[in-house]
Each structure stands twice: as C-alpha cells, then as structure tokens.
Amino acid sequence: MTKIVYENNGEVEMKKNVNRSNKFWKIICIIVISLIFGAISGVGSVILLSKDNGAIAKKIGFKNWDNLSIPMTETKKIVIEESGAIVDTIEKMSPAVVSIVSKSKMQNIFGDVVTQEGGGTGFIITSDGLILTNKHVVSDTGATYSVILSDGKNYDAKVQSIDPLNDLAVVKIEARNLPVVELGDSDQLVVGQWVVAVGNALGKYQNTVTVGIVSAKERQVEASDPSSGSTESLQGMLQTDAAINSGNSGGPWVNLHGQVVGINTAVASNAQGIGFAIPINAAKKAIDSIKKSGKIIRPYLGVRYLPITPDLAKTSNLKYDYGALVIKGNGLGQVAVIPGSPADKAGIVENDIILEINGQRINSESSLSSLLQRHDVGNTITLKIFHDDGERDVKVTLEEMK
C-alpha cells in the first residue's frame, strides 16, 4: 500500500510499507520476550533486536524466529516544483499583458510647462485591440495615452469607455491578431489558493511578476487616487499578499491555469503585503457590454446603502443581521435615495432594509451590488423590503447608470 501525504513545504512524502512474511508474529514475539524478562528482573526491560534475541526466542519455544521479519518503512521524498506551474502561467499570460503610459502637460512652480508621465497596466480582451484596465489609470481627461505590448511595440490609445460602477475602463488600440487572455471564474477562488500578479511595476518595470495567495474575499475598501484626490468605495474585493506596486493597477490576477481571475486595483498604504483586486466576474458584464454596444452599460437602483453584518445588527439594534440598510452618506448631498432613480420611483426611503432580490438573500456572499449586476437595464426585479416594521415586496425597473 502506498500513502501520499502533501506537506506545507511542497514536498510529497511517499511511505511504502515493505511487506514481509510473518511481520505480526515477530512483533508479538519481541513483546513476549520483553514481558518475560521484565517479570524475572522486577523491572521493565527493553529487548533490543539482535542475534541474542533469536537465541533466547528459540530457547523459550519460538522455533521459527529466523523466518520472522520486522515491518519496515521506506520513506521517499519527491519534490513538487510549483514554480513550474507558475512559469507555465506566465508564459501563457505575458503576451497579452500591456503597459499603459500617460502623458500630460503641467506647469511647475517656476511657471515652466513640463510633461508629466504616469504608468499603469492592462490586458488584451479582444484580438482587435480592446484592453481592460482600471478607471483611475486613465482618469486624466487631459492626458494622452499609449500602450506598449510585451514585444515592445508601441501604439497610440484612446479611452473607449469608463465603467460608472467599478474602477474599470477599456482603452482601444488599432491593431489586429493580438494575443488575448483567458478569463477564469473568480467565484471558484478559495482562500489560500495561489495567484500570480502581473504588472508594469512603478511604471517602468514592465511585466513584473509577483506571487501570493488569496488572503480573503468580499472585502470592502475605501480607495483613494492620489493624483486626482478622489475616493471610491469598492465592494466584494479580493485580498492578496502578492506584492502590488504603483503601476500594477489594471494588471491581471491569474490562477495557476493561466486564467485571469481578478484585476489589480489597490494596496493598503499603511501595511505590507495587503493588496486588493476586483473579481473578474464583476467585470464580465462590462466586457460583454462593450463588445456588444461599444460602451460599458450598467443597471442601477439609485440607493446609498450599508451592508448589514451580525455585528452591525447587534450594535445598531437592527431586526435583521443581513440585507442592505438604505442610509445617507456623510458628505454634502450624499442622500440615501437619489431623486428620480428607480428606487425613488418604487417608494424606497431612508432606513429601509433591502432583504432580497428576486428571492435571493443579500448577505456577505451576495451583496446588493453584485446581485443587481446580474440583471440588464430595463429588467424589472422584485425587492423584499423591511419598511415601517413590516416586510413588503416592491417591483423596480432598472435604468442605465450614467
């Protein structure tokens, strides 16, 4: 019988029991001899395996000692080279990863006009030049953009569409027969799984590769863009300990099958080894939309909300420990329900709790935002609402987010 045990260091210990005849009886024989001598001497004796044991055994009646054998275990170690899978992943992925360079004019403190450069990353999603990246990589409307392919070819680029919901954007270059990425399923990711991040680190080290694991899922992050000063709330994010540096934004998060499962987006500035990525499943609707219509179209409800957790329910004395609490923001004009929005038309008001969408509960695994994005503009959905101490169902027709 062969037993394979996977160890943390990536080695496999193969333990192969070498069967020999009469193993069991020889062990019994040793135990009996030990007990006999222990009883004679008054103390426990340890019988060592030697020629003397055989002689003693024969004297006390064990005539077949020479034919007995002791079970032995052989241990072999086989090193599994996980790096081989990573190398294969990079060879498959790298040709479709690009660097995005921005150039803009600005005036320095001496009044001179100088050119400021920035860098980011993207990956090719269609062979005719559509490239997915982060919105904050191409957010400067006064800048010009260019794309550098992995083989060094340089193309002028234009911003094709900006995602109004997520930190996503699509840029376009005029090229044909380009290598494209393969998209994976981010819903299948598990904490502890290996992932590879690829990007234009610091805006000058093209296709830098870093490796880490999925540290957590469904993180809520308040991300800020130092260049514009804007802050954005990102939900349902993936967390990793793979090094993500400035310039990696917009690059792919890849599993060991060479499939994109996330988009590098943000890092925790006050920590080391904490980076975040948008799950690729959250971008698939945007990709399909731009392929069909040339722009990213998102449905929207028109509410500002706070995901309810068991801790929040306990501290705020809420009736439910799941759902989305409709609540206004702290900033000026950050109302709970946007006037004229689908939610406003359906009669949803501040402090309502949205419990379900089409019968599916809103919780940490299925956020309000992610459930909404499974539907299209013009779809009518049914929301279960807790309102004025009672539950009710309301129908809402989704509109396009502007």
Secondary structure as UniProt FT lines:
FT   STRAND          2..6
FT   TURN            8..9
FT   STRAND          11..18
FT   TURN            21..22
FT   HELIX           23..41
FT   HELIX           51..59
FT   TURN            60..61
FT   TURN            63..64
FT   HELIX           65..67
FT   STRAND          72..79
FT   HELIX           82..93
FT   HELIX           94..96
FT   STRAND          97..107
FT   TURN            109..110
FT   STRAND          113..124
FT   TURN            127..128
FT   STRAND          130..133
FT   HELIX           135..138
FT   TURN            141..142
FT   STRAND          144..148
FT   TURN            150..151
FT   STRAND          154..162
FT   STRAND          169..172
FT   STRAND          182..183
FT   HELIX           186..188
FT   TURN            191..192
FT   STRAND          194..201
FT   TURN            202..204
FT   STRAND          205..224
FT   TURN            226..228
FT   STRAND          231..240
FT   TURN            246..247
FT   TURN            249..250
FT   STRAND          252..254
FT   TURN            256..257
FT   STRAND          259..267
FT   TURN            269..270
FT   STRAND          275..279
FT   HELIX           281..293
FT   STRAND          299..300
FT   STRAND          305..307
FT   HELIX           310..315
FT   TURN            316..317
FT   STRAND          324..326
FT   TURN            332..333
FT   TURN            339..340
FT   HELIX           342..345
FT   TURN            346..347
FT   TURN            350..351
FT   STRAND          353..357
FT   TURN            358..359
FT   STRAND          360..361
FT   HELIX           368..372
FT   TURN            373..374
FT   TURN            377..378
FT   STRAND          380..387
FT   TURN            388..389
FT   STRAND          390..397
FT   STRAND          399..400
//
